[in-house]
Amino acid sequence: MDDPAAFSQPWTAEYPFYATNEPIYEYACHEGNYALPGILAGAREGEKMKD
């Protein structure tokens, strides 16, 4: 990030992602994301049926 109006010096950031064989559920962080609890609840019910 290089914005002299906002920061005294340039900086960088890094976020590690780790490989997995498990399902990945997207979660978008915003106020309008009301569907996620229902999506995950449906996934949990689907997992119960597999047992």
Backbone as CSV, one residue per row, in Angstrom:
resi,resn,N_x,N_y,N_z,CA_x,CA_y,CA_z,C_x,C_y,C_z
1,MET,0.863,-1.145,0.000,0.000,0.000,0.000,0.914,1.213,0.000
2,ASP,0.685,2.062,-0.924,1.504,3.257,-1.022,0.580,4.465,-1.229
3,ASP,0.243,5.134,-0.136,-0.632,6.299,-0.182,-0.078,7.334,0.787
4,PRO,0.792,8.204,0.312,1.426,9.192,1.186,0.429,10.078,1.936
5,ALA,-0.762,10.251,1.406,-1.757,11.065,2.106,-2.315,10.349,3.331
6,ALA,-2.244,9.020,3.343,-2.810,8.254,4.449,-1.758,7.611,5.353
7,PHE,-0.582,7.284,4.812,0.428,6.550,5.572,1.775,7.249,5.489
8,SER,2.558,7.106,6.546,3.876,7.758,6.576,4.910,7.010,5.744
9,GLN,4.653,5.727,5.462,5.554,4.945,4.625,4.775,3.818,3.963
10,PRO,5.248,3.317,2.823,4.555,2.198,2.168,4.597,0.945,3.049
11,TRP,3.596,0.089,2.902,3.570,-1.155,3.659,2.909,-2.250,2.832
12,THR,3.130,-3.497,3.237,2.532,-4.646,2.572,1.868,-5.525,3.624
13,ALA,0.998,-6.387,3.176,0.334,-7.350,4.048,0.244,-8.688,3.318
14,GLU,0.091,-9.723,4.091,0.054,-11.059,3.521,-0.853,-11.917,4.387
15,TYR,-1.661,-12.767,3.763,-2.552,-13.659,4.500,-2.371,-15.065,3.942
16,PRO,-1.918,-16.008,4.759,-1.672,-17.361,4.247,-2.976,-18.144,4.061
17,PHE,-3.052,-18.919,3.002,-4.153,-19.838,2.774,-3.571,-21.240,2.786
18,TYR,-4.236,-22.140,3.474,-3.741,-23.493,3.599,-4.615,-24.444,2.783
19,ALA,-3.999,-25.376,2.096,-4.725,-26.346,1.277,-5.549,-27.261,2.177
20,THR,-6.731,-27.629,1.711,-7.589,-28.550,2.446,-8.382,-29.396,1.460
21,ASN,-8.737,-30.581,1.872,-9.603,-31.437,1.072,-11.058,-31.302,1.506
22,GLU,-11.315,-30.487,2.518,-12.656,-30.268,3.034,-13.409,-29.251,2.184
23,PRO,-14.751,-29.266,2.245,-15.519,-28.248,1.511,-15.209,-26.849,2.046
24,ILE,-15.262,-25.884,1.169,-15.020,-24.501,1.555,-16.311,-23.726,1.344
25,TYR,-16.772,-23.035,2.378,-17.981,-22.238,2.292,-17.589,-20.770,2.269
26,GLU,-18.029,-20.080,1.230,-17.707,-18.663,1.108,-18.481,-17.868,2.148
27,TYR,-17.833,-16.893,2.746,-18.505,-15.979,3.659,-18.080,-14.570,3.291
28,ALA,-18.997,-13.804,2.761,-18.703,-12.425,2.398,-19.086,-11.544,3.583
29,CYS,-18.167,-10.775,4.063,-18.401,-9.941,5.245,-19.099,-8.646,4.863
30,HIS,-20.395,-8.637,4.960,-21.146,-7.407,4.773,-22.507,-7.578,5.442
31,GLU,-23.166,-6.494,5.727,-24.413,-6.515,6.485,-25.524,-7.276,5.784
32,GLY,-25.493,-7.340,4.468,-26.561,-7.970,3.716,-26.448,-9.478,3.588
33,ASN,-25.490,-10.100,4.234,-25.267,-11.532,4.075,-26.139,-12.320,5.055
34,TYR,-27.457,-12.293,4.814,-28.387,-12.985,5.710,-28.602,-14.439,5.313
35,ALA,-28.154,-14.850,4.153,-28.402,-16.202,3.665,-27.456,-17.236,4.261
36,LEU,-26.297,-16.840,4.749,-25.296,-17.815,5.177,-25.796,-18.768,6.262
37,PRO,-26.489,-18.316,7.315,-26.969,-19.289,8.310,-27.863,-20.366,7.693
38,GLY,-28.714,-19.988,6.741,-29.558,-20.984,6.085,-28.758,-21.933,5.216
39,ILE,-27.759,-21.417,4.522,-26.912,-22.258,3.676,-26.182,-23.291,4.534
40,LEU,-25.609,-22.831,5.631,-24.871,-23.751,6.503,-25.803,-24.718,7.221
41,ALA,-27.005,-24.259,7.608,-27.971,-25.154,8.250,-28.358,-26.271,7.282
42,GLY,-28.567,-25.926,6.013,-28.872,-26.945,5.014,-27.731,-27.931,4.853
43,ALA,-26.518,-27.443,4.865,-25.347,-28.327,4.754,-25.268,-29.264,5.956
44,ARG,-25.568,-28.750,7.155,-25.525,-29.608,8.351,-26.591,-30.693,8.270
45,GLU,-27.796,-30.350,7.771,-28.853,-31.348,7.610,-28.428,-32.407,6.599
46,GLY,-27.775,-31.971,5.522,-27.285,-32.916,4.530,-26.258,-33.873,5.107
47,GLU,-25.430,-33.369,6.004,-24.427,-34.224,6.653,-25.089,-35.250,7.559
48,LYS,-26.173,-34.867,8.230,-26.887,-35.810,9.115,-27.468,-36.958,8.306
49,MET,-27.944,-36.673,7.089,-28.541,-37.710,6.244,-27.516,-38.734,5.782
50,LYS,-26.251,-38.317,5.683,-25.191,-39.235,5.234,-24.848,-40.258,6.307
51,ASP,-25.109,-39.918,7.578,-24.731,-40.831,8.691,-25.634,-42.001,8.842
